[in-house]
Amino acid sequence: MSETARLYSTGWLVHSEVLDRLKGIQLMAFDVDGTLTDGKIGFVGTERALFFNTKDGHGIRCIRDAGIEVAFVTANRSTAVENRAKSLKVLYRLLGREDKKAALEELGIPWSQIAYMGDDMNDVACMKAAAVSIAPADAHRAARAIASYVTELPGGNGAAREVCDMILSAKGFGVYMDDTQGAIWRKQP
């Protein structure tokens, strides 16, 4: 059996099923390293440097503006993650948390209303609990195996934007042309 067939039989849903589940999502939780970044870490002096994709950031702003809460859940404590979360006005910043599932449970939001995107073995517990679990294309096979959906794009390179666009579509938003703002997401009539 090919890896794709094996993965499909253990976790992946048909795209329409994923969209149906996304309709009920109230919180989109993202792992950071390898999901919102490409997984590379650099240092500027002693400060940890991470690079985030602006398209992913715009998608996060769009779902937040549409009423979907956002959480960053990571064991990482770097100021780069905190600054990125602040710049995107992410409400839930669960940084320095080794037990990501316990961190999300502290919020009191039912798992049936949470979508979770992660890329590695330490994300599997959250992915199993979430109503929709998503893995970037380049995620570890353990994450891909149990994901409801695997993105076409890799982590840190548009994967989060792909998910944000899916959420907006599932929630009844469409892209419209606006004379002052260009193309915008707006609730379909």
PAZAPA-4460 file (N, C-alpha, C; in steps of 0.05 Angstrom, whole numbers, plus 32768, in hexadecimal, padded with zeros to 4 digits):
% residues 189
    n_x    n_y    n_z   ca_x   ca_y   ca_z    c_x    c_y    c_z   seq   type   mol
   8011   7FE8   8000   8000   8000   8000   8012   8019   8000     1      M     A
   800C   802C   7FEF   801C   8044   7FEE   8018   8055   8007     2      S     A
   802B   8067   800C   8029   8078   8024   800F   8089   8022     3      E     A
   8009   8094   800B   7FF1   80A4   8008   7FD8   8094   800E     4      T     A
   7FD6   807C   8004   7FBE   806C   800A   7FBC   8065   8027     5      A     A
   7FD3   805F   8034   7FD3   8059   8050   7FCA   8071   8060     6      R     A
   7FD5   8088   805A   7FCE   80A0   8068   7FB0   80A7   8065     7      L     A
   7FA6   80A4   804C   7F8B   80AB   8047   7F78   8099   8058     8      Y     A
   7F7F   8080   805A   7F6E   806D   8068   7F6E   8071   8086     9      S     A
   7F82   807F   8091   7F84   8082   80AE   7F7A   809D   80B8    10      T     A
   7F79   80B2   80A7   7F72   80CB   80B3   7F65   80E0   80A0    11      G     A
   7F6E   80E0   8087   7F65   80F6   8076   7F47   80F4   806F    12      W     A
   7F3B   810B   806D   7F1E   810D   8066   7F1C   8118   8049    13      L     A
   7F06   8113   803D   7F01   811F   8023   7EFE   813D   8028    14      V     A
   7F07   814D   8015   7F07   816A   8018   7EEC   8176   8021    15      H     A
   7ED6   816B   8016   7EBC   8176   801D   7EB5   8170   803B    16      S     A
   7EBF   8159   8045   7EBB   8153   8062   7ECB   8166   8073    17      E     A
   7EE3   816E   806B   7EF3   8181   807A   7EE4   819C   807A    18      V     A
   7EDA   81A4   8064   7ECB   81BE   8063   7EB3   81BD   8075    19      L     A
   7EA5   81A7   8075   7E8D   81A5   8087   7E95   81A8   80A4    20      D     A
   7EAB   819B   80AC   7EB4   819D   80C8   7EBE   81B9   80CE    21      R     A
   7ECA   81C6   80BB   7ED5   81E1   80C0   7EBE   81F6   80C5    22      L     A
   7EA6   81F0   80BC   7E90   8202   80C1   7E8B   8207   80DE    23      K     A
   7E90   81F4   80EF   7E8B   81F6   810C   7EA3   81FF   811C    24      G     A
   7EB9   8206   810F   7ED1   820E   811D   7ECF   822A   8129    25      I     A
   7ED7   822D   8142   7ED8   8247   814F   7EF4   824F   8156    26      Q     A
   7F07   823C   8156   7F23   8241   815C   7F35   8232   8149    27      L     A
   7F47   8241   813C   7F5C   8234   812C   7F76   8236   813B    28      M     A
   7F80   821F   8143   7F99   821E   8153   7FB0   8215   8141    29      A     A
   7FC6   8224   8142   7FDD   821E   8132   7FF5   8217   8144    30      F     A
   8003   8201   813E   801E   81FD   8147   802E   8213   8139    31      D     A
   8046   8219   8142   8056   822E   8136   806D   8223   8125    32      V     A
   8081   8217   8132   8099   820D   8124   8092   81F6   8111    33      D     A
   8096   81FB   80F8   8090   81E6   80E3   8074   81E8   80D8    34      G     A
   8064   81F9   80E4   8048   81FD   80D9   8045   821A   80D0    35      T     A
   804B   822D   80E1   804B   824A   80D9   8066   8253   80D0    36      L     A
   807A   8242   80D5   8095   8247   80CA   809E   822E   80BB    37      T     A
   80B4   8230   80AD   80BD   8219   809D   80CE   8206   80AF    38      D     A
   80CF   820B   80C8   80DD   81FA   80DB   80FA   8201   80DF    39      G     A
   8105   8214   80D0   8121   821C   80D3   8122   8230   80EA    40      K     A
   8139   822E   80F9   813E   8241   810F   8159   824D   810A    41      I     A
   815A   8267   810D   8173   8276   810B   8177   8287   8124    42      G     A
   818E   8293   8126   8193   82A4   813D   819F   82BF   8134    43      F     A
   8195   82D4   8140   81A0   82EF   813C   81AB   82F6   8157    44      V     A
   81C6   82F3   815A   81D2   82F5   8174   81C9   82DD   8184    45      G     A
   81BC   82E2   819B   81B1   82CC   81AB   8193   82C9   81A8    46      T     A
   8187   82DB   8198   816A   82DA   8194   8163   82C6   817E    47      E     A
   8150   82B6   8183   8146   82A2   8170   8137   82B1   8159    48      R     A
   813D   82AB   8140   812F   82B7   812A   811E   82A3   811B    49      A     A
   8106   82AA   8116   80F3   8299   8107   80E8   82AA   80F1    50      L     A
   80E1   829D   80DB   80D6   82AC   80C4   80B9   82A2   80BF    51      F     A
   80A7   82B5   80BD   808B   82AF   80B9   8082   82B9   809D    52      F     A
   806F   82AC   8091   8065   82B2   8077   804F   82C8   8079    53      N     A
   8052   82DD   8069   803E   82F2   806B   8022   82E9   8060    54      T     A
   8022   82D6   804E   8008   82CC   8044   7FFA   82BD   805A    55      K     A
   8009   82AD   8069   7FFD   829F   8080   7FF2   82B4   8094    56      D     A
   8001   82C9   8099   7FF8   82DE   80AB   7FDF   82EB   80A2    57      G     A
   7FDD   82F0   8088   7FC4   82FD   807D   7FAC   82EA   8081    58      H     A
   7FB0   82D1   807C   7F9B   82BD   8080   7F91   82BD   809D    59      G     A
   7FA4   82BE   80AF   7F9D   82BE   80CC   7F8D   82D7   80D2    60      I     A
   7F95   82EE   80C8   7F86   8307   80CC   7F69   8304   80C1    61      R     A
   7F67   82F8   80A9   7F4D   82F5   809D   7F3A   82E3   80AD    62      C     A
   7F44   82CD   80B8   7F32   82BC   80C8   7F2B   82C9   80E2    63      I     A
   7F3F   82D7   80ED   7F39   82E6   8106   7F24   82FB   8101    64      R     A
   7F26   830A   80EB   7F13   831F   80E4   7EF7   8313   80DF    65      D     A
   7EF6   82F9   80D7   7EDD   82EB   80D2   7ED1   82DF   80EB    66      A     A
   7EDE   82E3   8102   7ED3   82DA   811B   7EDE   82C0   8125    67      G     A
   7EF2   82B5   8118   7EFF   829C   8121   7F16   82A4   8133    68      I     A
   7F17   8299   814B   7F2D   829E   815E   7F45   828E   8154    69      E     A
   7F5D   8298   815B   7F76   828B   8153   7F87   8287   816C    70      V     A
   7F95   8270   816C   7FA8   826A   8181   7FC2   8261   8175    71      A     A
   7FD8   826A   8181   7FF2   825F   817B   7FF9   824E   8192    72      F     A
   8000   8235   818D   8006   8221   81A2   8022   8216   819D    73      V     A
   8035   821C   81AE   8050   8213   81A9   8061   8210   81C3    74      T     A
   8074   81FF   81C1   8087   81FC   81D7   809C   8213   81D6    75      A     A
   809D   8221   81C0   80AF   8237   81BB   80A8   824F   81CC    76      N     A
   80BC   825C   81D7   80B7   8274   81E8   80C4   828D   81DC    77      R     A
   80CC   828C   81C3   80DB   82A2   81B7   80CA   82BB   81B4    78      S     A
   80D8   82D2   81B5   80CA   82EB   81B2   80C0   82EE   8195    79      T     A
   80CD   82E0   8182   80C4   82E1   8166   80A8   82D6   8164    80      A     A
   80A1   82C1   8172   8086   82B6   8172   8073   82C9   817F    81      V     A
   807A   82D3   8196   8069   82E6   81A5   8064   82FF   8194    82      E     A
   8078   8309   8187   8075   8321   8176   8063   831C   815E    83      N     A
   8066   8304   8152   8055   82FD   813B   8038   82FB   8144    84      R     A
   8034   82ED   815A   8018   82EA   8165   800C   8306   816B    85      A     A
   801B   8317   8177   8011   8332   817D   800A   8341   8163    86      K     A
   801C   8340   8150   8017   834F   8137   7FFE   8345   8128    87      S     A
   7FF7   832B   812B   7FDF   8320   811F   7FC7   8322   8131    88      L     A
   7FCB   832D   8149   7FB5   832F   815D   7FA9   8314   8164    89      K     A
   7FBB   8300   8167   7FB3   82E5   816E   7FAB   82E6   818C    90      V     A
   7F92   82DE   8191   7F87   82DF   81AC   7F95   82CC   81BF    91      L     A
   7F99   82B3   81B7   7FA4   829E   81C9   7FC1   8299   81C1    92      Y     A
   7FD3   82A0   81D3   7FF0   829D   81CE   7FFA   8289   81E3    93      R     A
   7FF9   826F   81DC   8000   825A   81EE   801D   8252   81E9    94      L     A
   8030   8263   81F2   804C   8260   81ED   805A   8252   8204    95      L     A
   806F   8243   81FD   807E   8234   8212   806E   821D   821E    96      G     A
   805C   8212   820F   804B   81FC   8219   8052   81E2   820C    97      R     A
   805E   81D0   821B   8066   81B6   8211   804D   81A4   820D    98      E     A
   8039   81A6   821F   8020   8197   821C   800C   81A8   820E    99      D     A
   800C   81A7   81F4   7FFA   81B9   81E4   7FDD   81B2   81E8   100      K     A
   7FD6   8199   81EC   7FBA   8191   81F0   7FB0   819D   820A   101      K     A
   7FBF   819B   821F   7FB6   81A6   8239   7FB4   81C5   8237   102      A     A
   7FC6   81D1   8228   7FC5   81EE   8225   7FAB   81F7   8217   103      A     A
   7FA3   81E8   8202   7F8A   81EF   81F4   7F72   81E9   8205   104      L     A
   7F73   81D4   8214   7F5C   81CD   8225   7F57   81E2   823A   105      E     A
   7F6B   81F0   8243   7F68   8206   8256   7F57   821C   824C   106      E     A
   7F54   821E   8232   7F44   8234   8226   7F26   822F   8229   107      L     A
   7F1E   8216   822E   7F02   820F   8232   7EF2   820D   8219   108      G     A
   7EFF   820D   8202   7EF1   820A   81E8   7EEF   81ED   81E2   109      I     A
   7ED7   81E3   81DB   7ED4   81C6   81D5   7EE5   81BE   81BD   110      P     A
   7EF1   81A7   81BE   7F00   819D   81A7   7EF0   819C   818D   111      W     A
   7ED6   8199   8190   7EC4   8197   8178   7EC3   81B2   8169   112      S     A
   7ECE   81C7   8176   7ECF   81E2   8169   7EEB   81EB   8163   113      Q     A
   7EFE   81D9   8165   7F1A   81E0   8160   7F25   81D1   8148   114      I     A
   7F33   81E1   8137   7F44   81D5   8122   7F60   81D9   812B   115      A     A
   7F71   81C5   8126   7F8D   81C7   812E   7FA0   81C0   8117   116      Y     A
   7FB4   81D0   8114   7FC8   81CB   80FF   7FE3   81C7   810C   117      M     A
   7FEF   81AF   8107   8009   81A9   8112   8019   8198   80FF   118      G     A
   8033   8196   8104   8044   8189   80F1   8055   8172   80FC   119      D     A
   8053   816D   8116   8065   8159   8121   8058   8148   8137   120      D     A
   8068   8136   8142   805D   8122   8155   8052   8130   816E   121      M     A
   805D   8147   8176   8052   8154   818E   8038   8162   8189   122      N     A
   802E   8161   8170   8014   816D   816A   7FFE   8158   8167   123      D     A
   8005   813F   8168   7FF2   8129   8162   7FDB   8128   8176   124      V     A
   7FE0   812D   8190   7FCB   812C   81A4   7FB5   8141   819E   125      A     A
   7FBE   8159   8197   7FAB   816E   818F   7F9C   8167   8176   126      C     A
   7FAB   815C   8163   7F9F   8155   8149   7F8A   8140   814C   127      M     A
   7F8F   812D   815E   7F7B   8117   8163   7F62   8122   8170   128      K     A
   7F65   8136   8181   7F4E   8141   8190   7F3E   8155   8180   129      A     A
   7F4A   8163   816E   7F3D   8179   815F   7F28   816F   814C   130      A     A
   7F14   8180   8146   7EFF   8179   8133   7F0B   8177   8117   131      A     A
   7F1E   8187   8111   7F2D   8186   80F8   7F4A   8188   80FE   132      V     A
   7F5A   8176   80F4   7F77   8177   80F8   7F84   817A   80DC   133      S     A
   7F97   818C   80DB   7FA5   8192   80C2   7FC3   8190   80C6   134      I     A
   7FD0   8185   80B1   7FED   8184   80B1   7FF7   8191   8097   135      A     A
   800D   81A0   809A   801A   81AA   8081   8024   8193   8070   136      P     A
   8028   8198   8057   8032   8184   8044   804C   8177   804D   137      A     A
   805D   8186   805A   8077   817B   8062   8078   8172   807F   138      D     A
   8061   816E   808B   805F   8165   80A7   806B   8149   80AA   139      A     A
   8072   8142   80C3   807B   8127   80CA   8065   8114   80C3   140      H     A
   806C   80FC   80BC   8058   80E8   80B3   8044   80E2   80C9   141      R     A
   804C   80E4   80E3   8039   80DF   80F9   8022   80F3   80F9   142      A     A
   8029   810C   80F3   8014   8121   80F1   8003   811E   80D8   143      A     A
   8010   8118   80C2   8001   8114   80A9   7FEE   80FC   80AB   144      R     A
   7FF6   80E8   80B9   7FE6   80CF   80BA   7FCC   80D3   80C8   145      A     A
   7FCA   80E6   80DB   7FB1   80E9   80EA   7FA3   8103   80E2   146      I     A
   7FAE   8112   80D0   7FA2   812C   80C8   7F88   8127   80B9   147      A     A
   7F74   8138   80BE   7F5C   8138   80AE   7F62   8142   8092   148      S     A
   7F76   8154   8090   7F7D   8161   8077   7F9A   8167   8077   149      Y     A
   7FA8   8162   8061   7FC4   8169   805D   7FC5   817F   8047   150      V     A
   7FD1   8195   804D   7FD2   81AB   803B   7FE4   81A5   8022   151      T     A
   7FE0   81B4   800D   7FF0   81B1   7FF6   800B   81BE   7FFA   152      E     A
   800C   81D3   800B   8024   81E3   800F   8032   81DB   8029   153      L     A
   804C   81DF   802B   805B   81D8   8043   8058   81EE   8059   154      P     A
   805F   81E6   8071   805E   81F8   8088   8070   8211   8083   155      G     A
   8065   8228   808B   8074   8241   8088   8074   824C   806C   156      G     A
   8067   823F   805A   8067   8247   803E   804B   8247   8032   157      N     A
   8037   8250   8041   801C   8252   8037   8009   823D   8041   158      G     A
   8012   822A   8050   8000   8214   805A   7FEA   8220   806C   159      A     A
   7FF2   8232   807E   7FDE   823E   8090   7FC9   824F   8080   160      A     A
   7FD2   825D   806C   7FC0   826C   805B   7FAC   825A   804D   161      R     A
   7FB6   8243   8043   7FA5   8230   8036   7F8E   8228   8049   162      E     A
   7F94   8223   8062   7F81   821B   8076   7F6E   8232   807C   163      V     A
   7F78   824A   8080   7F67   8261   8085   7F53   8266   806F   164      C     A
   7F5C   8263   8056   7F4A   8266   803F   7F34   8251   8040   165      D     A
   7F3B   8238   8047   7F27   8223   8049   7F13   8229   805F   166      M     A
   7F1C   8234   8076   7F09   823B   808B   7EF6   8250   8082   167      I     A
   7F00   8265   8075   7EEF   827A   806B   7EDB   8270   8057   168      L     A
   7EE3   825F   8045   7ED1   8253   8032   7EBB   8243   8040   169      S     A
   7EC4   8232   8053   7EB1   8221   8062   7E9C   8232   8071   170      A     A
   7EA5   8249   807B   7E93   825B   808A   7E82   826D   8078   171      K     A
   7E84   826A   805E   7E73   8279   804C   7E7E   8293   8042   172      G     A
   7E98   8297   8045   7EA5   82AF   803B   7EAF   82AB   801E   173      F     A
   7EAF   82BF   800F   7EB9   82BE   7FF4   7ECB   82D6   7FEF   174      G     A
   7EDC   82D5   7FDA   7EED   82EB   7FD4   7EDE   82FE   7FC1   175      V     A
   7EDD   8317   7FC8   7ED0   832B   7FB8   7EE3   8342   7FB2   176      Y     A
   7EDF   834F   7F9C   7EEF   8366   7F94   7EE3   837F   7FA1   177      M     A
   7EF3   838F   7FAD   7EEB   83A7   7FBB   7EFB   83BE   7FAF   178      D     A
   7EED   83D4   7FA8   7EFB   83EB   7F9B   7F11   83F7   7FAC   179      D     A
   7F0E   83F6   7FC6   7F22   8403   7FD7   7F37   83F0   7FE2   180      T     A
   7F2F   83D7   7FE7   7F41   83C4   7FF4   7F4C   83AE   7FE1   181      Q     A
   7F42   83AD   7FC9   7F4A   8397   7FB7   7F39   837F   7FBC   182      G     A
   7F45   8367   7FBC   7F36   834F   7FC1   7F34   834B   7FE0   183      A     A
   7F1C   8345   7FE9   7F17   8341   8006   7F05   8329   800A   184      I     A
   7F07   831D   8021   7EF5   8308   8029   7EDC   8315   8035   185      W     A
   7EC5   830C   802C   7EAC   8317   8036   7E97   8300   8037   186      R     A
   7E86   8302   804B   7E70   82EE   804D   7E60   82EE   8034   187      K     A
   7E5B   82D7   8028   7E4B   82D5   8010   7E2E   82DA   8016   188      Q     A
   7E20   82E9   8004   7E03   82EF   8009   7DF2   82D6   8008   189      P     A
***
